[in-house]
Amino acid sequence: MSNPYTPLPSTTVLHDGRQMTLRRLGSDDANALLHFGEQLPQDDWLYLENDLRAVDVVKRLTNAHGADHWRQIVACEGTTIAAYASVRMLTGRSSHVANVQLIVGEAWRRNGLGRVMGQVVFAEAQHLHASKVVAEMLEAQRSGQAIFARLGFRIEGTLRGHARDRFGNRHNVVVMATLLN
Ligand SMILES: CC(C)(COP(=O)(O)OP(=O)(O)OC[C@H]1O[C@@H](n2cnc3c(N)ncnc32)[C@H](O)[C@@H]1OP(=O)(O)O)[C@@H](O)C(=O)NCCC(=O)NCCS
């Protein structure tokens, strides 16, 4: 599915009227990103690659803002980060594959921000010349699957019991992917 490249920064208005600015993560975003991480629901941490509550992790991410193979985008309401997305090219035999992550803060969910961020991060993957884009999420994460299905992704596989929550319950993870020309 084609998705024209949208230059950043850009703005978008959520279903409830809130205005958001979408831009690249910058080197001075560490405090705002940490604050975003601290506000996320506890269970989100079980399913995410990067723990945005950890100072060293956040420092690594903000320091990587200029990396060739990695794009990180935030949606902001004023100075507050409301969503974070990243696309990173894999290495070695999968160096043509981009891995996408997307997380919207609880206070901004169900308002169309995930969809917009998904479009932006997918466009960034195309801009990085990825020929395959992959996203992993919980099987139960229907809105995440809806976002990526709209972008042409299909489920390639299910990793059974691959995520474990804080109560010790295991959850299936689906791998969604799309091939690009
Ligand atoms: C997944 C996530 C990014 C969605 O963000 P969001 O801002 O709430 O998403 P949106 O409001 O744009 O909704 C996206 C789509 O899901 C649909 N949707 C929302 N809730 C749904 C539900 N319970 N069941 C099915 N579809 C649902 C919406 O209608 C919308 O579809 P549309 O674009 O066809 O109208 C957010 O819940 C999140 O950050 N979850 C934790 C991290 C995660 O699991 N990320 C997954 C991708 S790596």
The ligand as a MOL file (V3000), in Angstrom:
LIG
                    3D

  0  0  0     0  0            999 V3000
M  V30 BEGIN CTAB
M  V30 COUNTS 48 50 0 0 0
M  V30 BEGIN ATOM
M  V30 1 C -2.6540 0.2750 20.0140 0
M  V30 2 C -2.6830 1.7530 20.3480 0
M  V30 3 C -1.4490 2.4080 19.7300 0
M  V30 4 C -3.9500 2.3640 19.7000 0
M  V30 5 O -3.9030 3.7760 19.8560 0
M  V30 6 P -5.2300 4.6760 19.7510 0
M  V30 7 O -4.8090 6.0950 19.6720 0
M  V30 8 O -6.1770 4.2860 20.8080 0
M  V30 9 O -5.8020 4.1980 18.3210 0
M  V30 10 P -6.9490 4.8940 17.4430 0
M  V30 11 O -7.8410 5.7150 18.2950 0
M  V30 12 O -6.2900 5.5520 16.2900 0
M  V30 13 O -7.7600 3.6230 16.9450 0
M  V30 14 C -7.1670 2.7750 15.9720 0
M  V30 15 C -8.1880 1.8790 15.3420 0
M  V30 16 O -8.5600 0.8830 16.2710 0
M  V30 17 C -9.9750 0.8190 16.3420 0
M  V30 18 N -10.2840 0.3550 17.6750 0
M  V30 19 C -10.1610 1.0110 18.8170 0
M  V30 20 N -10.4880 0.1990 19.8260 0
M  V30 21 C -10.8100 -0.9970 19.3000 0
M  V30 22 C -11.2320 -2.2340 19.8240 0
M  V30 23 N -11.3860 -2.4280 21.1270 0
M  V30 24 N -11.4840 -3.2520 18.9780 0
M  V30 25 C -11.3250 -3.1000 17.6410 0
M  V30 26 N -10.9150 -1.9250 17.0900 0
M  V30 27 C -10.6720 -0.8960 17.9150 0
M  V30 28 C -10.4160 2.2100 16.0510 0
M  V30 29 O -11.7620 2.2530 15.5890 0
M  V30 30 C -9.4660 2.5950 14.9580 0
M  V30 31 O -9.8540 2.0130 13.7280 0
M  V30 32 P -10.1650 2.9270 12.4520 0
M  V30 33 O -8.8930 3.6790 12.1810 0
M  V30 34 O -10.4820 1.9430 11.4070 0
M  V30 35 O -11.2870 3.8190 12.8590 0
M  V30 36 C -2.7470 2.0070 21.8780 0
M  V30 37 O -3.8420 1.3100 22.4240 0
M  V30 38 C -1.4800 1.5810 22.5960 0
M  V30 39 O -0.5460 2.3570 22.6690 0
M  V30 40 N -1.4470 0.3170 23.1300 0
M  V30 41 C -0.2600 -0.2050 23.8470 0
M  V30 42 C 0.9210 -0.4450 22.9160 0
M  V30 43 C 0.6040 -1.4040 21.7830 0
M  V30 44 O 0.0100 -2.4400 21.9910 0
M  V30 45 N 1.0070 -1.0570 20.5410 0
M  V30 46 C 0.7120 -1.9190 19.4040 0
M  V30 47 C 1.4370 -1.6380 18.1940 0
M  V30 48 S 3.2270 -1.8760 18.3160 0
M  V30 END ATOM
M  V30 BEGIN BOND
M  V30 1 1 1 2
M  V30 2 1 2 3
M  V30 3 1 2 4
M  V30 4 1 2 36
M  V30 5 1 4 5
M  V30 6 1 5 6
M  V30 7 2 6 7
M  V30 8 1 6 8
M  V30 9 1 6 9
M  V30 10 1 9 10
M  V30 11 2 10 11
M  V30 12 1 10 12
M  V30 13 1 10 13
M  V30 14 1 13 14
M  V30 15 1 14 15
M  V30 16 1 15 16
M  V30 17 1 15 30
M  V30 18 1 16 17
M  V30 19 1 17 18
M  V30 20 1 17 28
M  V30 21 1 18 19
M  V30 22 1 18 27
M  V30 23 2 19 20
M  V30 24 1 20 21
M  V30 25 1 21 22
M  V30 26 2 21 27
M  V30 27 1 22 23
M  V30 28 2 22 24
M  V30 29 1 24 25
M  V30 30 2 25 26
M  V30 31 1 26 27
M  V30 32 1 28 29
M  V30 33 1 28 30
M  V30 34 1 30 31
M  V30 35 1 31 32
M  V30 36 2 32 33
M  V30 37 1 32 34
M  V30 38 1 32 35
M  V30 39 1 36 37
M  V30 40 1 36 38
M  V30 41 2 38 39
M  V30 42 1 38 40
M  V30 43 1 40 41
M  V30 44 1 41 42
M  V30 45 1 42 43
M  V30 46 2 43 44
M  V30 47 1 43 45
M  V30 48 1 45 46
M  V30 49 1 46 47
M  V30 50 1 47 48
M  V30 END BOND
M  V30 END CTAB
M  END
